Amino acid sequence: MADRPVIFVLNGPNLNMLGTREPEIYGTTTLDDIAGMLEDRALELGFEIDMRQSNHEGHLVDWIQEANASGARAVLINPGAYTHTSIALHDAIKGVSIPVIEVHLSNPHAREAFRHVSYVGQAAKGSIMGFGAQSYMLALDAAARI
């Protein structure tokens, strides 16, 4: 582990396409832009960020377990579409002792009905959504205080 406490930031399917995928919903900020903003803010708060993205559900499960086993301070997770389908992520979050904060760029409750249920949110410490890239920054500030 690093000299500073680590906060994992996990990103699910299609988030590698931020900046070009449906910018009217997700904005034009890329995942690399968000990583840079988080790294800068984490330094101010005395933390280190471990930012990851995968289009595969099992990777996200493995990383949640890794964060817990490595003594990370918290996990921020934007599970993308797995929010609404993944009992595996729900169970992985329930199975760890560190806080997990669900993050979304858009507000799923203001979108299609199938997006209104969050299996991740049912297991997470809390959820921050609807503030674009700022959702990540708000979640980081929350993680630093819990």
N, C-alpha and C positions, 0 to 999 in steps of 0.2 A: 504494500500500500504506500502511497505517496506521503510526503511530510504533512500535507494538508488533508483533511477529510475529503473523501470522494463522494460525489453525487452522480449516480448513473442517469443518463438521459437516453431513453430507449424510444425508437421511432419505428412504427410498423409499416405495412405495405403502402406503396405508392408515395410515401413521404420523400423519397429520393427525387420525385418529380416536382417538388414545390418550386414555385416560380414560373412554371410553364403549364401545369395541370390546373384547369379551371380557376384562373386567377380572379375571376369575379367572386369566387367563394373563398379561396385560400390565399389570395394576394399574390404579389410578385416577389416576396422575400424567399430566398432559397434556404434549404436546410443548412448549407454552409454559412450563410449569413446569420442564421439563428445560432449556430454553434459559436461563431465569433462573438456575438452579443453575450451569450451565456458565459463563455470563458472569461470575458472582461469583467462581468458582474461577479462571477464566482471568485475571481482574484480579490475584488474589493471586499467580499464577504469572508474571505479566508478559506475557500474551498477549491477543489479541483473538479472539473467536469470530465466524465467519461461518456462521450457521445457516440451512439451506435444506431444503425438503421438496418433493418432486414425486411424482406418481403415474405419471410417464412416464420410462421407461428412458433415452431419449436425453438428457434433461435431466441425469441423474446422470452420464452419460458426459461431457457438455460441462463440467459443474462440476468433475469430476476433472481434466480437461485444463486448465481455467481456474486451478484451484488450483496446479497445477504451473507454468504459464506466469507466474503472478503472484508466484511465489516464496514461496508459503505454507509454513509450517513442516511441516504434516502435514494429512492428511484422516482424519477419523473418519467411518465410513459404516455406517449401519444400512440395508442394502438391502432389508429386508422380504423379500417372497417372491422378489424377483429374486436373492436369495442362491443359490437352488437351480436357477435357470434361465438366468442371464445370462452367456453367454460374452462378450458385449459389455462388461460391467463388468469381467470377468476381464481381458480384453485391454486395456481402458483403464488399469487398475491396473498391469499389466505394462509399459505404455508410458510411465509417468511415473517420475521419479527421486525424488520425495518419498515418505516413508513413509505408508502407508494402513493404518489399523487398523479391522478389522471389529468392529461392536458389535451385540449383540442383548440385548433385555430378558429373554427367556426362554432356556432352553437347548435349541436345536434338536435336540441328540442325545438328549434325554429325551422327545422328541415323536414324531410320525408318521415312519415310515421315509423318506418322500420328503424330509423336512427334514434328513436326515443328511448330504447332500452339499452342500458350499458351494463354488461356483465362485469366489466372492469370496474366501473364506478361503484358497483355493489360491494366490491371487496376493498377498494382503495380507501385511504385515509380521507381523501377529499378530491374534488374535481374543480378544475379551472378551465373555462371554455368561453369562446366567443369574442376574444380580444385580439385575434390575429396572432402575429409573432409575439406580441406582448404577453400572451397567455403563458408562454414558457418562462418569461422573466418573473411574472407574478408567482408562478409555481416554484421557481428557484428561491425567491425571497421567502416563501412559506416554508420550504424545506430547510432553509437556514435557521428558521426560528422554532422548529419542532424537534 
